[in-house]
Amino acid sequence: MEFDPITLKVVWDRLVAICQDAGATMVRTTFSPVVREGNDYCCSLIDTRGRQLAEPLHTLPSFTGTLPFTVRHFLAKYPGSQLRPGDSIVTNDSWLGTGHLNDFNVATPVFTSEGNLVAMASCTAHMTDIGGSINYGATRDVHEEGLRIPISKIVRGGNLNTELIELIRFNVRTPDECEGDLTGMLAANATMANRLLELIHDENIKDFPAVADEIIRRSEEGMRDAIEKLPAGRYEGSATFDGAGFPVTIKVAVEIDGTDVRVDYSGTSPQDNSSSLNVAMNYTYAFTVYPLKLLIYPRLPTNHGCLRPFSISAPSGSILNSEWPAAGFCRNYTGHMIHAAIFTALEKVVPDRIWGHSGSAPQGPDGVTGRRENGRPFVQLFFAGSGGTGAMPAKDGECCYFPTNARGTSVETTELSAPVLFEEKTLIADSAGPGKYRGGLGTRWTIRNIGSDPIMYTGQVGRMNYPALGLLGGSSGRPNRLFLNDQPEGRGWGRWYLQPGERLTKESAGGGGLHHPYSREKESVLMDVLEGYVSVESAREQYGVVIEDGQIHGITPGRQSLQNPGVSAEVRPQRKGVEP
């Protein structure tokens, strides 16, 4: 079947726009701030063979990477012959979905007026609570983490499965929010289904599967062409970070062979049966293909085709391919560090595209729980402040979450939802890894319990001993720190109880820099000092730029010798440990 390229482009763009519209519906109709403001969701159109066709422009790579696997499981249990208009399917199973129980996955079959099944409108969203123990870092198996829902029809022929809804409500602390988020997901799928049928009608598409095949074929062709331009070979890298009381190491081997890329995680730390750092294979896949695509062909719209050249393997029973019944609530903590191992492996392969390691990983959302004045429980998750991303190929890092695309939750929303007051939220000077392009700055925030009862803070603070590394000669960012009533905490995992009036402070890590700091433009260093990002002392010590009274007064001998091609200079070593 031949396709007019202009028409195909219009259809392709409209498929992306359909997912964007569904995302807008999700934001307008869900209840939880972590979904509405934190961007902790995705919407995706998936064909009847479980292949992703389109996703929104700004969505979580974890969910768009795992959702096609989940839909394939849905279609294995409920093939097209067992689906009817008005049906919707749900599961939160860790190994069939995103790796932890708080993420609901919902798919709705899309039928034409002739009764032909053409696609699955699908979405994923994080539920604030799914029952179980609120000790996110230290759960020991999946049974402690909450209610596990097998693949089930949440809607049958347009009728909500009220018994399943009641079961969910009985097992969670915030039933209204959970049910509201679930119905918001159904609304988002309805938006996708309706818009897709409009597209098929408007463009008079007689064979939608053929359109899907063509989009996937062209995407695969584009990605394979880009891979073929890379130098073939086997490249190894690793990343070590703070685990739950012990270090965790991810080892990776990336093999580029013609138009194929094979990734193997042999040698990675084993799964941990005393914590929830464990990652299901779906999630490992998602956070492997995402950084690879970023480095190889970032502007190609993501779908099944552009990911076909990648094959991923990890030893069963390792922390990146956990076996049932491993706990996995904090799988993001580990999975977000995959990028660091891959960036290290490919540092010299694509030096013009590489990023420094991200200081916003590893960490998860922060949570406070307790009881309101009326005795009702509350569970509030929030993204209060990220670390800095690593420096980028031609620009400084930013203060945002990477590799996830989560967004910061507003201070006001959190204060309205829980009895806490944010006393500060600020960037941390000198936290970014120095380099020609510096990393993004870390952030510091402080909350105080303003209620009359104790509340519990639960979080996972990584990089206390392993800062985000710079690459290509860049330096590391500053590590994380945590304080309870202004006293430093040595652990980064577990529960902290805040009595009325007590305070908790979190300082997120800065991102790693790119290239030697002495190669940074002097004017850029001056601007950083004037903006308060870099101190005068750090400008001199790290960048070799002497600044007095807001003006450049010269450069240090070390910087001068480095920039003189006739004189060699010692490269400043990266910082490996926690600053005193």
Helices and strands as residue ranges (DSSP letters): H 5-29, H 33-36, E 41-46, E 52-54, H 61-77, G 80-82, E 88-91, E 103-111, E 117-126, G 142-145, E 152-156, E 159-160, H 162-171, H 175-202, H 208-228, E 233-242, E 247-257, E 260-264, H 281-296, H 304-307, E 310-313, H 331-335, H 338-345, E 366-371, E 377-382, H 411-417, E 420-427, E 443-449, E 455-460, E 481-484, E 487-488, E 493-498, E 503-507, G 517-519, H 522-531, H 536-543, E 545-548, E 551-555, H 557-563
